[in-house]
Amino acid sequence: MLDMAKTPKDQDEYSDEETTQRRDAVLKRMLNTPPKPRPKRERTTNKRKPQQAGDKK
């Protein structure tokens, strides 16, 4: 088992170059992935009466 206390700190962090490469790869993957269609929800027929000027809430 790997003891995290004994691992050098620089193994847990990415260099600026690798961070940039990872960021660019994620953006490219996100922009090339088409959106997933959402299932259509059923509409409720919850119609309200229009309020009159003198009606109380």
CHARMM internal coordinates of N, CA and C (Angstrom, degrees):
IC EDIT
DIST 1 N 1 CA 1.4302
DIST 1 CA 1 C 1.5323
ANGL 1 N 1 CA 1 C 108.39
DIST 1 C 2 N 1.3360
ANGL 1 CA 1 C 2 N 115.55
DIHE 1 N 1 CA 1 C 2 N 143.49
DIST 2 N 2 CA 1.4501
ANGL 1 C 2 N 2 CA 121.94
DIHE 1 CA 1 C 2 N 2 CA -177.34
DIST 2 CA 2 C 1.5225
ANGL 2 N 2 CA 2 C 109.42
DIHE 1 C 2 N 2 CA 2 C -87.10
DIST 2 C 3 N 1.3142
ANGL 2 CA 2 C 3 N 115.89
DIHE 2 N 2 CA 2 C 3 N 125.31
DIST 3 N 3 CA 1.4593
ANGL 2 C 3 N 3 CA 120.45
DIHE 2 CA 2 C 3 N 3 CA 179.52
DIST 3 CA 3 C 1.5263
ANGL 3 N 3 CA 3 C 108.03
DIHE 2 C 3 N 3 CA 3 C -90.41
DIST 3 C 4 N 1.3366
ANGL 3 CA 3 C 4 N 116.44
DIHE 3 N 3 CA 3 C 4 N 115.97
DIST 4 N 4 CA 1.4572
ANGL 3 C 4 N 4 CA 120.96
DIHE 3 CA 3 C 4 N 4 CA -175.99
DIST 4 CA 4 C 1.5327
ANGL 4 N 4 CA 4 C 111.85
DIHE 3 C 4 N 4 CA 4 C -66.73
DIST 4 C 5 N 1.3170
ANGL 4 CA 4 C 5 N 117.87
DIHE 4 N 4 CA 4 C 5 N -27.19
DIST 5 N 5 CA 1.4610
ANGL 4 C 5 N 5 CA 120.21
DIHE 4 CA 4 C 5 N 5 CA -179.71
DIST 5 CA 5 C 1.5240
ANGL 5 N 5 CA 5 C 111.25
DIHE 4 C 5 N 5 CA 5 C -69.09
DIST 5 C 6 N 1.3181
ANGL 5 CA 5 C 6 N 118.21
DIHE 5 N 5 CA 5 C 6 N -26.52
DIST 6 N 6 CA 1.4573
ANGL 5 C 6 N 6 CA 121.46
DIHE 5 CA 5 C 6 N 6 CA -177.25
DIST 6 CA 6 C 1.5292
ANGL 6 N 6 CA 6 C 113.41
DIHE 5 C 6 N 6 CA 6 C -94.33
DIST 6 C 7 N 1.3437
ANGL 6 CA 6 C 7 N 118.51
DIHE 6 N 6 CA 6 C 7 N -8.07
DIST 7 N 7 CA 1.4582
ANGL 6 C 7 N 7 CA 119.74
DIHE 6 CA 6 C 7 N 7 CA -179.80
DIST 7 CA 7 C 1.5204
ANGL 7 N 7 CA 7 C 109.43
DIHE 6 C 7 N 7 CA 7 C -78.60
DIST 7 C 8 N 1.3210
ANGL 7 CA 7 C 8 N 117.30
DIHE 7 N 7 CA 7 C 8 N 141.23
DIST 8 N 8 CA 1.4602
ANGL 7 C 8 N 8 CA 119.94
DIHE 7 CA 7 C 8 N 8 CA 178.03
DIST 8 CA 8 C 1.5277
ANGL 8 N 8 CA 8 C 110.67
DIHE 7 C 8 N 8 CA 8 C -63.39
DIST 8 C 9 N 1.3245
ANGL 8 CA 8 C 9 N 115.69
DIHE 8 N 8 CA 8 C 9 N 145.75
DIST 9 N 9 CA 1.4592
ANGL 8 C 9 N 9 CA 120.62
DIHE 8 CA 8 C 9 N 9 CA -176.86
DIST 9 CA 9 C 1.5298
ANGL 9 N 9 CA 9 C 111.30
DIHE 8 C 9 N 9 CA 9 C -62.45
DIST 9 C 10 N 1.3109
ANGL 9 CA 9 C 10 N 117.68
DIHE 9 N 9 CA 9 C 10 N -35.63
DIST 10 N 10 CA 1.4600
ANGL 9 C 10 N 10 CA 119.93
DIHE 9 CA 9 C 10 N 10 CA -177.07
DIST 10 CA 10 C 1.5242
ANGL 10 N 10 CA 10 C 112.86
DIHE 9 C 10 N 10 CA 10 C -67.18
DIST 10 C 11 N 1.3185
ANGL 10 CA 10 C 11 N 118.92
DIHE 10 N 10 CA 10 C 11 N -14.15
DIST 11 N 11 CA 1.4693
ANGL 10 C 11 N 11 CA 120.18
DIHE 10 CA 10 C 11 N 11 CA 174.73
DIST 11 CA 11 C 1.5182
ANGL 11 N 11 CA 11 C 110.83
DIHE 10 C 11 N 11 CA 11 C -76.66
DIST 11 C 12 N 1.3345
ANGL 11 CA 11 C 12 N 117.68
DIHE 11 N 11 CA 11 C 12 N -23.20
DIST 12 N 12 CA 1.4549
ANGL 11 C 12 N 12 CA 121.74
DIHE 11 CA 11 C 12 N 12 CA -178.96
DIST 12 CA 12 C 1.5251
ANGL 12 N 12 CA 12 C 112.41
DIHE 11 C 12 N 12 CA 12 C -86.68
DIST 12 C 13 N 1.3132
ANGL 12 CA 12 C 13 N 117.72
DIHE 12 N 12 CA 12 C 13 N -12.16
DIST 13 N 13 CA 1.4508
ANGL 12 C 13 N 13 CA 121.97
DIHE 12 CA 12 C 13 N 13 CA -177.33
DIST 13 CA 13 C 1.5247
ANGL 13 N 13 CA 13 C 110.26
DIHE 12 C 13 N 13 CA 13 C -116.33
DIST 13 C 14 N 1.3406
ANGL 13 CA 13 C 14 N 115.30
DIHE 13 N 13 CA 13 C 14 N 150.43
DIST 14 N 14 CA 1.4555
ANGL 13 C 14 N 14 CA 120.92
DIHE 13 CA 13 C 14 N 14 CA 177.88
DIST 14 CA 14 C 1.5232
ANGL 14 N 14 CA 14 C 109.24
DIHE 13 C 14 N 14 CA 14 C -96.76
DIST 14 C 15 N 1.3182
ANGL 14 CA 14 C 15 N 115.68
DIHE 14 N 14 CA 14 C 15 N 151.30
DIST 15 N 15 CA 1.4570
ANGL 14 C 15 N 15 CA 119.32
DIHE 14 CA 14 C 15 N 15 CA 174.21
DIST 15 CA 15 C 1.5293
ANGL 15 N 15 CA 15 C 108.62
DIHE 14 C 15 N 15 CA 15 C -71.15
DIST 15 C 16 N 1.3237
ANGL 15 CA 15 C 16 N 115.95
DIHE 15 N 15 CA 15 C 16 N 164.30
DIST 16 N 16 CA 1.4686
ANGL 15 C 16 N 16 CA 119.49
DIHE 15 CA 15 C 16 N 16 CA 179.06
DIST 16 CA 16 C 1.5215
ANGL 16 N 16 CA 16 C 110.95
DIHE 15 C 16 N 16 CA 16 C -60.89
DIST 16 C 17 N 1.3145
ANGL 16 CA 16 C 17 N 116.65
DIHE 16 N 16 CA 16 C 17 N -37.47
DIST 17 N 17 CA 1.4666
ANGL 16 C 17 N 17 CA 120.79
DIHE 16 CA 16 C 17 N 17 CA 179.61
DIST 17 CA 17 C 1.5285
ANGL 17 N 17 CA 17 C 110.84
DIHE 16 C 17 N 17 CA 17 C -65.23
DIST 17 C 18 N 1.3302
ANGL 17 CA 17 C 18 N 117.00
DIHE 17 N 17 CA 17 C 18 N -45.19
DIST 18 N 18 CA 1.4637
ANGL 17 C 18 N 18 CA 119.99
DIHE 17 CA 17 C 18 N 18 CA -179.63
DIST 18 CA 18 C 1.5268
ANGL 18 N 18 CA 18 C 110.96
DIHE 17 C 18 N 18 CA 18 C -67.67
DIST 18 C 19 N 1.3350
ANGL 18 CA 18 C 19 N 117.16
DIHE 18 N 18 CA 18 C 19 N -36.31
DIST 19 N 19 CA 1.4652
ANGL 18 C 19 N 19 CA 120.64
DIHE 18 CA 18 C 19 N 19 CA 176.84
DIST 19 CA 19 C 1.5209
ANGL 19 N 19 CA 19 C 110.45
DIHE 18 C 19 N 19 CA 19 C -61.38
DIST 19 C 20 N 1.3280
ANGL 19 CA 19 C 20 N 116.30
DIHE 19 N 19 CA 19 C 20 N -43.95
DIST 20 N 20 CA 1.4622
ANGL 19 C 20 N 20 CA 121.00
DIHE 19 CA 19 C 20 N 20 CA 178.52
DIST 20 CA 20 C 1.5235
ANGL 20 N 20 CA 20 C 111.30
DIHE 19 C 20 N 20 CA 20 C -63.18
DIST 20 C 21 N 1.3274
ANGL 20 CA 20 C 21 N 116.88
DIHE 20 N 20 CA 20 C 21 N -43.49
DIST 21 N 21 CA 1.4627
ANGL 20 C 21 N 21 CA 120.72
DIHE 20 CA 20 C 21 N 21 CA 179.20
DIST 21 CA 21 C 1.5325
ANGL 21 N 21 CA 21 C 110.89
DIHE 20 C 21 N 21 CA 21 C -63.34
DIST 21 C 22 N 1.3238
ANGL 21 CA 21 C 22 N 117.43
DIHE 21 N 21 CA 21 C 22 N -43.18
DIST 22 N 22 CA 1.4612
ANGL 21 C 22 N 22 CA 120.97
DIHE 21 CA 21 C 22 N 22 CA 179.77
DIST 22 CA 22 C 1.5283
ANGL 22 N 22 CA 22 C 110.91
DIHE 21 C 22 N 22 CA 22 C -64.94
DIST 22 C 23 N 1.3419
ANGL 22 CA 22 C 23 N 116.48
DIHE 22 N 22 CA 22 C 23 N -43.43
DIST 23 N 23 CA 1.4685
ANGL 22 C 23 N 23 CA 120.89
DIHE 22 CA 22 C 23 N 23 CA 178.43
DIST 23 CA 23 C 1.5267
ANGL 23 N 23 CA 23 C 110.70
DIHE 22 C 23 N 23 CA 23 C -59.52
DIST 23 C 24 N 1.3274
ANGL 23 CA 23 C 24 N 116.57
DIHE 23 N 23 CA 23 C 24 N -47.37
DIST 24 N 24 CA 1.4591
ANGL 23 C 24 N 24 CA 120.86
DIHE 23 CA 23 C 24 N 24 CA -179.22
DIST 24 CA 24 C 1.5268
ANGL 24 N 24 CA 24 C 111.43
DIHE 23 C 24 N 24 CA 24 C -63.37
DIST 24 C 25 N 1.3315
ANGL 24 CA 24 C 25 N 116.81
DIHE 24 N 24 CA 24 C 25 N -38.66
DIST 25 N 25 CA 1.4624
ANGL 24 C 25 N 25 CA 120.44
DIHE 24 CA 24 C 25 N 25 CA 179.39
DIST 25 CA 25 C 1.5263
ANGL 25 N 25 CA 25 C 110.97
DIHE 24 C 25 N 25 CA 25 C -65.62
DIST 25 C 26 N 1.3244
ANGL 25 CA 25 C 26 N 116.70
DIHE 25 N 25 CA 25 C 26 N -40.41
DIST 26 N 26 CA 1.4765
ANGL 25 C 26 N 26 CA 120.34
DIHE 25 CA 25 C 26 N 26 CA 178.99
DIST 26 CA 26 C 1.5194
ANGL 26 N 26 CA 26 C 110.44
DIHE 25 C 26 N 26 CA 26 C -65.72
DIST 26 C 27 N 1.3310
ANGL 26 CA 26 C 27 N 116.95
DIHE 26 N 26 CA 26 C 27 N -45.47
DIST 27 N 27 CA 1.4652
ANGL 26 C 27 N 27 CA 120.00
DIHE 26 CA 26 C 27 N 27 CA 178.89
DIST 27 CA 27 C 1.5216
ANGL 27 N 27 CA 27 C 111.91
DIHE 26 C 27 N 27 CA 27 C -60.77
DIST 27 C 28 N 1.3219
ANGL 27 CA 27 C 28 N 115.92
DIHE 27 N 27 CA 27 C 28 N -42.96
DIST 28 N 28 CA 1.4685
ANGL 27 C 28 N 28 CA 120.18
DIHE 27 CA 27 C 28 N 28 CA 179.75
DIST 28 CA 28 C 1.5248
ANGL 28 N 28 CA 28 C 110.59
DIHE 27 C 28 N 28 CA 28 C -62.62
DIST 28 C 29 N 1.3444
ANGL 28 CA 28 C 29 N 115.96
DIHE 28 N 28 CA 28 C 29 N -43.09
DIST 29 N 29 CA 1.4636
ANGL 28 C 29 N 29 CA 120.41
DIHE 28 CA 28 C 29 N 29 CA 179.45
DIST 29 CA 29 C 1.5318
ANGL 29 N 29 CA 29 C 110.80
DIHE 28 C 29 N 29 CA 29 C -65.06
DIST 29 C 30 N 1.3349
ANGL 29 CA 29 C 30 N 117.18
DIHE 29 N 29 CA 29 C 30 N -40.94
DIST 30 N 30 CA 1.4607
ANGL 29 C 30 N 30 CA 120.83
DIHE 29 CA 29 C 30 N 30 CA 179.74
DIST 30 CA 30 C 1.5277
ANGL 30 N 30 CA 30 C 111.48
DIHE 29 C 30 N 30 CA 30 C -64.94
DIST 30 C 31 N 1.3184
ANGL 30 CA 30 C 31 N 116.34
DIHE 30 N 30 CA 30 C 31 N -43.50
DIST 31 N 31 CA 1.4588
ANGL 30 C 31 N 31 CA 120.08
DIHE 30 CA 30 C 31 N 31 CA -177.27
DIST 31 CA 31 C 1.5196
ANGL 31 N 31 CA 31 C 112.72
DIHE 30 C 31 N 31 CA 31 C -71.71
DIST 31 C 32 N 1.3244
ANGL 31 CA 31 C 32 N 117.75
DIHE 31 N 31 CA 31 C 32 N -25.00
DIST 32 N 32 CA 1.4606
ANGL 31 C 32 N 32 CA 121.19
DIHE 31 CA 31 C 32 N 32 CA 179.56
DIST 32 CA 32 C 1.5220
ANGL 32 N 32 CA 32 C 113.35
DIHE 31 C 32 N 32 CA 32 C -91.53
DIST 32 C 33 N 1.3226
ANGL 32 CA 32 C 33 N 117.48
DIHE 32 N 32 CA 32 C 33 N -5.56
DIST 33 N 33 CA 1.4569
ANGL 32 C 33 N 33 CA 120.71
DIHE 32 CA 32 C 33 N 33 CA -179.89
DIST 33 CA 33 C 1.5231
ANGL 33 N 33 CA 33 C 108.91
DIHE 32 C 33 N 33 CA 33 C -92.31
DIST 33 C 34 N 1.3271
ANGL 33 CA 33 C 34 N 117.90
DIHE 33 N 33 CA 33 C 34 N 121.07
DIST 34 N 34 CA 1.4657
ANGL 33 C 34 N 34 CA 119.13
DIHE 33 CA 33 C 34 N 34 CA 179.61
DIST 34 CA 34 C 1.5324
ANGL 34 N 34 CA 34 C 110.46
DIHE 33 C 34 N 34 CA 34 C -69.49
DIST 34 C 35 N 1.3146
ANGL 34 CA 34 C 35 N 117.07
DIHE 34 N 34 CA 34 C 35 N 151.44
DIST 35 N 35 CA 1.4645
ANGL 34 C 35 N 35 CA 119.09
DIHE 34 CA 34 C 35 N 35 CA 179.20
DIST 35 CA 35 C 1.5255
ANGL 35 N 35 CA 35 C 111.08
DIHE 34 C 35 N 35 CA 35 C -67.73
DIST 35 C 36 N 1.3134
ANGL 35 CA 35 C 36 N 115.40
DIHE 35 N 35 CA 35 C 36 N 147.91
DIST 36 N 36 CA 1.4631
ANGL 35 C 36 N 36 CA 120.01
DIHE 35 CA 35 C 36 N 36 CA 178.03
DIST 36 CA 36 C 1.5233
ANGL 36 N 36 CA 36 C 108.48
DIHE 35 C 36 N 36 CA 36 C -83.49
DIST 36 C 37 N 1.3261
ANGL 36 CA 36 C 37 N 117.26
DIHE 36 N 36 CA 36 C 37 N 133.33
DIST 37 N 37 CA 1.4660
ANGL 36 C 37 N 37 CA 118.26
DIHE 36 CA 36 C 37 N 37 CA 178.22
DIST 37 CA 37 C 1.5315
ANGL 37 N 37 CA 37 C 110.59
DIHE 36 C 37 N 37 CA 37 C -68.64
DIST 37 C 38 N 1.2998
ANGL 37 CA 37 C 38 N 115.36
DIHE 37 N 37 CA 37 C 38 N 138.93
DIST 38 N 38 CA 1.4575
ANGL 37 C 38 N 38 CA 120.24
DIHE 37 CA 37 C 38 N 38 CA 178.06
DIST 38 CA 38 C 1.5225
ANGL 38 N 38 CA 38 C 109.09
DIHE 37 C 38 N 38 CA 38 C -90.06
DIST 38 C 39 N 1.3371
ANGL 38 CA 38 C 39 N 116.35
DIHE 38 N 38 CA 38 C 39 N 145.09
DIST 39 N 39 CA 1.4724
ANGL 38 C 39 N 39 CA 117.71
DIHE 38 CA 38 C 39 N 39 CA 176.49
DIST 39 CA 39 C 1.5224
ANGL 39 N 39 CA 39 C 109.47
DIHE 38 C 39 N 39 CA 39 C -67.92
DIST 39 C 40 N 1.3244
ANGL 39 CA 39 C 40 N 115.15
DIHE 39 N 39 CA 39 C 40 N 142.81
DIST 40 N 40 CA 1.4599
ANGL 39 C 40 N 40 CA 119.44
DIHE 39 CA 39 C 40 N 40 CA -179.70
DIST 40 CA 40 C 1.5126
ANGL 40 N 40 CA 40 C 109.51
DIHE 39 C 40 N 40 CA 40 C -76.33
DIST 40 C 41 N 1.3225
ANGL 40 CA 40 C 41 N 115.57
DIHE 40 N 40 CA 40 C 41 N 134.53
DIST 41 N 41 CA 1.4541
ANGL 40 C 41 N 41 CA 120.51
DIHE 40 CA 40 C 41 N 41 CA 178.09
DIST 41 CA 41 C 1.5130
ANGL 41 N 41 CA 41 C 109.36
DIHE 40 C 41 N 41 CA 41 C -88.36
DIST 41 C 42 N 1.3237
ANGL 41 CA 41 C 42 N 114.77
DIHE 41 N 41 CA 41 C 42 N 150.50
DIST 42 N 42 CA 1.4640
ANGL 41 C 42 N 42 CA 118.68
DIHE 41 CA 41 C 42 N 42 CA 175.61
DIST 42 CA 42 C 1.5098
ANGL 42 N 42 CA 42 C 108.10
DIHE 41 C 42 N 42 CA 42 C -77.39
DIST 42 C 43 N 1.2978
ANGL 42 CA 42 C 43 N 115.53
DIHE 42 N 42 CA 42 C 43 N 137.57
DIST 43 N 43 CA 1.4561
ANGL 42 C 43 N 43 CA 120.01
DIHE 42 CA 42 C 43 N 43 CA 179.02
DIST 43 CA 43 C 1.5101
ANGL 43 N 43 CA 43 C 109.48
DIHE 42 C 43 N 43 CA 43 C -85.09
DIST 43 C 44 N 1.3088
ANGL 43 CA 43 C 44 N 114.77
DIHE 43 N 43 CA 43 C 44 N 139.27
DIST 44 N 44 CA 1.4602
ANGL 43 C 44 N 44 CA 118.83
DIHE 43 CA 43 C 44 N 44 CA 175.79
DIST 44 CA 44 C 1.5168
ANGL 44 N 44 CA 44 C 108.58
DIHE 43 C 44 N 44 CA 44 C -88.23
DIST 44 C 45 N 1.2934
ANGL 44 CA 44 C 45 N 115.90
DIHE 44 N 44 CA 44 C 45 N 150.32
DIST 45 N 45 CA 1.4598
ANGL 44 C 45 N 45 CA 120.21
DIHE 44 CA 44 C 45 N 45 CA 179.65
DIST 45 CA 45 C 1.5191
ANGL 45 N 45 CA 45 C 108.75
DIHE 44 C 45 N 45 CA 45 C -100.11
DIST 45 C 46 N 1.3185
ANGL 45 CA 45 C 46 N 114.65
DIHE 45 N 45 CA 45 C 46 N 56.05
DIST 46 N 46 CA 1.4452
ANGL 45 C 46 N 46 CA 122.01
DIHE 45 CA 45 C 46 N 46 CA -177.97
DIST 46 CA 46 C 1.5250
ANGL 46 N 46 CA 46 C 108.02
DIHE 45 C 46 N 46 CA 46 C -92.78
DIST 46 C 47 N 1.3229
ANGL 46 CA 46 C 47 N 116.69
DIHE 46 N 46 CA 46 C 47 N 79.40
DIST 47 N 47 CA 1.4616
ANGL 46 C 47 N 47 CA 120.60
DIHE 46 CA 46 C 47 N 47 CA -176.10
DIST 47 CA 47 C 1.5208
ANGL 47 N 47 CA 47 C 109.72
DIHE 46 C 47 N 47 CA 47 C -88.88
DIST 47 C 48 N 1.3086
ANGL 47 CA 47 C 48 N 115.08
DIHE 47 N 47 CA 47 C 48 N 134.07
DIST 48 N 48 CA 1.4546
ANGL 47 C 48 N 48 CA 120.97
DIHE 47 CA 47 C 48 N 48 CA 178.18
DIST 48 CA 48 C 1.5205
ANGL 48 N 48 CA 48 C 109.84
DIHE 47 C 48 N 48 CA 48 C -101.10
DIST 48 C 49 N 1.3184
ANGL 48 CA 48 C 49 N 113.96
DIHE 48 N 48 CA 48 C 49 N 151.53
DIST 49 N 49 CA 1.4583
ANGL 48 C 49 N 49 CA 118.46
DIHE 48 CA 48 C 49 N 49 CA 174.40
DIST 49 CA 49 C 1.5255
ANGL 49 N 49 CA 49 C 107.82
DIHE 48 C 49 N 49 CA 49 C -77.93
DIST 49 C 50 N 1.3097
ANGL 49 CA 49 C 50 N 117.70
DIHE 49 N 49 CA 49 C 50 N 141.45
DIST 50 N 50 CA 1.4638
ANGL 49 C 50 N 50 CA 118.53
DIHE 49 CA 49 C 50 N 50 CA 176.06
DIST 50 CA 50 C 1.5254
ANGL 50 N 50 CA 50 C 109.44
DIHE 49 C 50 N 50 CA 50 C -66.38
DIST 50 C 51 N 1.3352
ANGL 50 CA 50 C 51 N 116.60
DIHE 50 N 50 CA 50 C 51 N 137.98
DIST 51 N 51 CA 1.4573
ANGL 50 C 51 N 51 CA 120.63
DIHE 50 CA 50 C 51 N 51 CA -178.56
DIST 51 CA 51 C 1.5309
ANGL 51 N 51 CA 51 C 110.15
DIHE 50 C 51 N 51 CA 51 C -78.28
DIST 51 C 52 N 1.3139
ANGL 51 CA 51 C 52 N 113.78
DIHE 51 N 51 CA 51 C 52 N 142.47
DIST 52 N 52 CA 1.4565
ANGL 51 C 52 N 52 CA 121.33
DIHE 51 CA 51 C 52 N 52 CA 176.12
DIST 52 CA 52 C 1.5230
ANGL 52 N 52 CA 52 C 108.40
DIHE 51 C 52 N 52 CA 52 C -91.07
DIST 52 C 53 N 1.2915
ANGL 52 CA 52 C 53 N 117.22
DIHE 52 N 52 CA 52 C 53 N 162.02
DIST 53 N 53 CA 1.4594
ANGL 52 C 53 N 53 CA 121.58
DIHE 52 CA 52 C 53 N 53 CA -176.96
DIST 53 CA 53 C 1.5259
ANGL 53 N 53 CA 53 C 112.11
DIHE 52 C 53 N 53 CA 53 C -60.94
DIST 53 C 54 N 1.3243
ANGL 53 CA 53 C 54 N 119.45
DIHE 53 N 53 CA 53 C 54 N -34.05
DIST 54 N 54 CA 1.4606
ANGL 53 C 54 N 54 CA 121.89
DIHE 53 CA 53 C 54 N 54 CA -176.62
DIST 54 CA 54 C 1.5254
ANGL 54 N 54 CA 54 C 113.80
DIHE 53 C 54 N 54 CA 54 C -93.71
DIST 54 C 55 N 1.3311
ANGL 54 CA 54 C 55 N 119.41
DIHE 54 N 54 CA 54 C 55 N -0.80
DIST 55 N 55 CA 1.4749
ANGL 54 C 55 N 55 CA 122.17
DIHE 54 CA 54 C 55 N 55 CA -176.89
DIST 55 CA 55 C 1.5168
ANGL 55 N 55 CA 55 C 110.17
DIHE 54 C 55 N 55 CA 55 C -70.70
DIST 55 C 56 N 1.3605
ANGL 55 CA 55 C 56 N 114.76
DIHE 55 N 55 CA 55 C 56 N 144.64
DIST 56 N 56 CA 1.4635
ANGL 55 C 56 N 56 CA 120.20
DIHE 55 CA 55 C 56 N 56 CA 174.63
DIST 56 CA 56 C 1.5115
ANGL 56 N 56 CA 56 C 108.85
DIHE 55 C 56 N 56 CA 56 C -91.11
DIST 56 C 57 N 1.3190
ANGL 56 CA 56 C 57 N 116.06
DIHE 56 N 56 CA 56 C 57 N 152.39
DIST 57 N 57 CA 1.4582
ANGL 56 C 57 N 57 CA 120.63
DIHE 56 CA 56 C 57 N 57 CA 179.94
DIST 57 CA 57 C 1.4861
ANGL 57 N 57 CA 57 C 111.11
DIHE 56 C 57 N 57 CA 57 C -87.76
END
COOR INIT
IC SEED 1 N 1 CA 1 C
IC BUILD
